[in-house]
């Protein structure tokens, strides 16, 4: 039981870190370069 719980917690942690990295990269690309990663359109940087 303890081993299964540890595997689940590790999996959740990896998932959360991946989501945070993706979100941060999306914000960085939009603010710094004006790139919308969903549509790959480039908008003027303010």
C-alpha positions in Angstrom: 0.0 0.0 0.0 2.8 2.4 0.9 4.6 1.7 -2.3 1.5 2.3 -4.4 0.8 5.6 -2.6 4.4 6.7 -3.2 4.1 6.0 -6.9 0.9 7.9 -7.1 2.4 10.9 -5.2 5.5 10.9 -7.5 3.2 10.8 -10.5 1.2 13.7 -9.3 4.3 15.7 -8.6 5.7 15.1 -12.0 2.3 16.0 -13.6 2.1 19.3 -11.5 5.7 20.3 -12.4 5.0 19.7 -16.1 1.9 21.8 -16.0 3.7 24.6 -14.2 6.6 24.5 -16.7 4.2 24.6 -19.7 2.2 27.5 -18.2 5.3 29.5 -17.4 6.8 28.9 -20.9 3.5 30.0 -22.5 3.5 33.2 -20.5 7.1 33.9 -21.2 6.8 33.4 -25.0 3.7 35.6 -25.1 5.2 38.5 -23.1 8.7 38.3 -24.4 8.2 37.5 -28.1 4.4 37.9 -28.7 4.0 34.3 -29.7 0.7 32.5 -29.0 1.8 28.9 -28.6 -1.8 27.5 -29.2 -2.1 29.1 -32.6 1.6 29.9 -33.3 0.6 33.4 -34.3 2.8 36.2 -33.6 1.4 39.5 -32.1 3.2 42.8 -31.6 5.0 43.0 -28.3 3.7 45.9 -26.2 
